[in-house]
Amino acid sequence: MVPRTNRKPPAETSAKAAGSTGRGPSRLQADLAARILRLLKEQGAGPGHHLVELDLCEHFGVSRTPIRGALKLLADQGAVEARANRGFVLLEPVIAAPEIDPVNLQEEDDQRLAVAIAQARNVGRLAADCTQQEIMRLFDAKLPQVLRVLRRLSALGLVERKAGNGWTFLPSIDSARAQAESYAFRHALEPALLVQPTFSLDRGWLAESRAKHLAFRERPWRDVLAVEFYEMNSDFHEGLARCSGNRFMLAAVQQQIQLRRFLNYNWEYGVERVQESITEHLEILDALDAGHNERASALMRNHLTTSAHHGVMNPDHAKPR
């Protein structure tokens, strides 16, 4: 079939294409779109071929939400079309499918769900006590994925299984006042731990942390990276606390990391702040590496002041639980 003049031929369809407005597709949606095209090409699917959401979910091992996003992306690109009561159908044979960069689809989808759960908890859409069935309905996710994510959150100390049926989310920072108090506490604590007489820099950890920050800075930002960014951020602050040689300072930093985790999984401060934070962390590491602990302490104080300025949540978004 000859492609219509007002539509891109499928051979030119690329999962890297993004909308000219808005934020564009997520990495997971774009990757899935490419994989769907490749699957259709391998199947030799022709015009009118019906794309079944559930079949695609099972084939790729992800939930409906990213599959729907991928199909909408393919519709925007002219490869498929949404039809009433039929879902999406293929318009033209797939002549060539785009190359696929390696990505763990299940891991991306699980991180997306973790971010969505954090956001729902932060704004009060998800109660502290809930069942996995409620999470399945709220986020249109399947039971195996919900269980995987809940078990991961449980290992992080964010949620625990109730004796009966259900889960309980543990206390976290959920108000502007609590967040401001957290920053005030950290402002007093973390610069001080860098100038403790017992401070001993772990240079192996420093080299590893620096490498992680440099590698992360080169990656294109997408929302699901909020989980990985916070865990890298947590390792930075906890690692410095370990170097302090003070067990009580370390315990206090670990508690703050735990309380702030859900708040930061729902990252709302923009990619610019991500880049700034990485630069500030690297400057602190460089000062410590050079033996300038007093300078590192001053840099940490400035880092926390800047973070507090950007990070204190909008009181309207914080709902008591």
Summary of the structure (lengths in Angstrom):
residues: 321
radius of gyration: 23.1
end to end distance: 58.7
largest distance: 76.8
contacts: 961
relative contact order: 0.11
helix: 60%
strand: 6%
